[in-house]
């Protein structure tokens, strides 16, 4: 009788295990990709002013966190002046693919389900300001292959303050961003503090743009803002479920 009960218990455990969704795992950058990326980060194709910002933007650490590999198809959303493109495009040129695009809701910049990784850096506040954030993340979701990843970085608002839905000061609460992105179907995989800056008090007269590199106040208190450095940012990794 005892053996029968134990067998039934084992079967029940096995059935329950088969019904649990697989644990989401972050990808890992391989050694060859890391070596090539380091070479490109030091390369002559980069503008000196862009290299100078590595101390604040942590490109190697950020891309290791999202698990970038040189054979991936990568979409960078809202690439701006091309700070990341300078090394992402040559990194992916031989074995992978780089696409930079400004997204509009319901407009697909790449074939649906064709990307391994989507990246966007410090753009959520812009989409919040024009009420397109949900639609843009829907497009990102559609762009990814099942099981593909989304890496996001944004200026971090304090949790002690209610989120301004327009994000007029440029800061976004981390919990607000996670909820927004998961509403598009993504699942949070991991968080990183690689781009954190505890010196950022987030209470400036002209928002996040008061800090470098923008210096929105011009020469006023410039030394103070230089000492603070660039903004405090959260860095998140999401996955599009494989099924």
N, C-alpha and C positions, 0 to 999 in steps of 0.2 A: 504493500500500500504506500509506504514511504517512497519507494523507488518510482512508482507511478506519479506521485505528486511532484517529485523533483523533475521528472521528465516534462510534465505539464508546465511547470514553472519555467523550465528552460525554453520550451517552445514559445511561451508567452513573451519572454524577454526577447527572443529572436524576432518575433513578429513586431514588437514595439520598436526594436532597433531598425527594422527595415522601413518603418513608417516615418522615422525621424529624418529631416532634411540633412543633407551632408553639411559638415562644418565648412564655412567659407575660409579659404586660405589665401594669404597674400602670395603673389608670385615673387621669385627671386631673380635679381640681375645676375647673369653669368659672368665669369671672369673675363672672357673675351670682350664682351660689351663694356664692362667697366674700364678695361685697359684702353679701348678705343675712345671712350667718352673722355677719359682723363687727358688724352692727347689732344682731342678737339677743344676741350675747355681751355687749354694752354695755347691753342693754335692761332696763327696770324689772321685767320678769317674773321676773328672776333674784334669788334671795336674796343679800344682801350677803356672807354667809359663803361661799356657793358661788363668787361672783366672786373672792373673795380667794384661792381655791385655783387660779385660772388659771395663776399663776406656776409651779405644780408639775405641773398636769395638761395644760397646753398643748393646749386643745381645738381651736383653729384649725389648728395644725400637725399634730395627730394626725388630724383629719378630712381635711385636704389629703393626707396620706400615704395614706389608704385610698381616696381618690378619690370622696368623697361628692358627690352631685349632688342638687339639690332636687326632681328628678322621680323619684327612686328609691323603691322599696319597701324599708324598712329595719326589720329586727328587732333590737332590743337585748335581749340575754339577761342576765337577772338585773340589772335596772336599779336595784335597791336603793332609795335614797331619792329617786331621780329627778334626780341631778345633771346628767346628759346630756340627760334628757328636757326640761328647761327650755328648751333652745334647739333640740333636734332636732325635737321635735313641731311647733312653729310653723314651722320651716324647711321641713318636708315637707308642711305642711297643704294648700297650694294645688295642688301638682302631683304630689306623691308620697304616701307613706304611712309612718307610724311605728307600730310595734307594740312594746310592752315586755312581756316574759314571763319567768317563771321556768320553766326547762325541767325535765322529768323524762324519763328514758330511755323510749323507745317511746311518748311522748305528743307528738303533733304540734300545736303551738299555732297554726299557720297552714297553709293548704293547701300540700301538697308542691309544690316547684318554683315558688313564688310570690314569693320575695324576691330583690332585686338585691344586697343587702348585709346581712350579719349582723355585729353588733358585740358584743363582751363585754370588760369592763374589770375586771381584778384578781379573777377568779372561779375560775381553774383550781384554785387551792389548796383552795378549798371543795369542789369536786367530787372532788378527790383524797382529801380527808379522809373522804368518805362513799362512795368507790368507785363513783362514777357518771360519771366524766370521759369515758370512751370512749363510753358511751351518749348523753351530752349532745351530744358532737360529731357523733355519727351523726345526731341529730335536726337539728342545724344544717345538716349536709350535705343532708339531705332537704328542708329548707326552701328552699334556694337554687335559683334557676334554673340550668340549665347555663351555665357561664361566669360565674356570680355570685361574689362575693368575701366573705371572712371577715376581719375585723380583730380582732386580739387584743392585749391589754395585760396584763402580769402582773409581779409583784414578782420580780426576778431573783436566783436563788441563784448562789453562786460555783461555777465549774466544778471547783474544787479539792476540793469535797466531794461525796460520793455523795448522790444524790437520795433524800430520805426519801419513800417512796411515799405517805405520808399528809400530807406537807407541813405538819407541825404548827407550824412557825415562820412559815408564810405565804409562804415563798420557793420558787420553782420554777426549775430549771435551764432555760435557753433551749433547749439541744439536746434535753432531755427533752420539753419542750412541743412542739417541732417534730415529733419522732417520734410523739408521741401524736396530734397533729392529723392528720398525714399518714396514720396508720393508719385514719382514717375516710374516706380517699379524696382529701383536699385536697392541693394542690401549693403549696409555698412560692413566693411571688412576690418578696417584698422584706422587708427588715428596716430598722428605723429606730431611731436613738438619741435621738429627740426627747424621750423621757421618762427618759433616763439620769440618774443622780445618783452621781458617783464618791465623794461624801462618805459614802454609805451603807456602813457596815462590816459589816452583816448578822450581827451577833453579839450581839444584845441579849437581856436576860433574859426578856423576854416577846415575843420574835419581832418581826415587822414592825410589830405594833401598839404597840410602844414608841415609835415615831416619830409625828410629827403626821400626821393630825389626831386620832388616838386617844389618844396619851399614856397608854398602859396602866400606866405607873408613877406616874401622877398628877403631883405636883409634884417628885418626885425627879428630879434632873438634867434638869429641863424645859428650861432654857436651852441645855444641850448638845444635846438632841434638836431643839430649834427651829432651832439653827444648822445642823444636818445637813439638815433639811427632810424632805420626803416621800421614800418609798423609791426606790431604783434600779429601773427597770422596762424590760423589753424590749417592743417594739411590732412586731408581725408582720402581714403581709398574705398571705393564702392565696387560692387560687382553686379553685372546683369546675370540673373539666375540662368543656369544651363538648361533648366527645364521647369 
